[in-house]
Amino acid sequence: VKDWYNRTGFTDQSRARATRQAPSIRVYHAGHAAYYILLLIRVFLWLAASLPRIPLKHR
């Protein structure tokens, strides 16, 4: 039983898990960054489009 559940096998599994998880975490963060950048671009475009319509009194 000890040979089947040895430390080297366990570390190999954890390394394999870590290498599998790392790219997905990077993709997840990159996806979120892109989402927020697009959201900011939309907000700035909306402001650029709507501010000139507002009369000077209300600015």
Buried (B, 14 or more C-beta within 10 A) or exposed (E): EEEEEEEEEEEEEEEEEEEEEEEEEEEEEEEEEEEEEEEEEEEEEEEEEEEEEEEEEEE
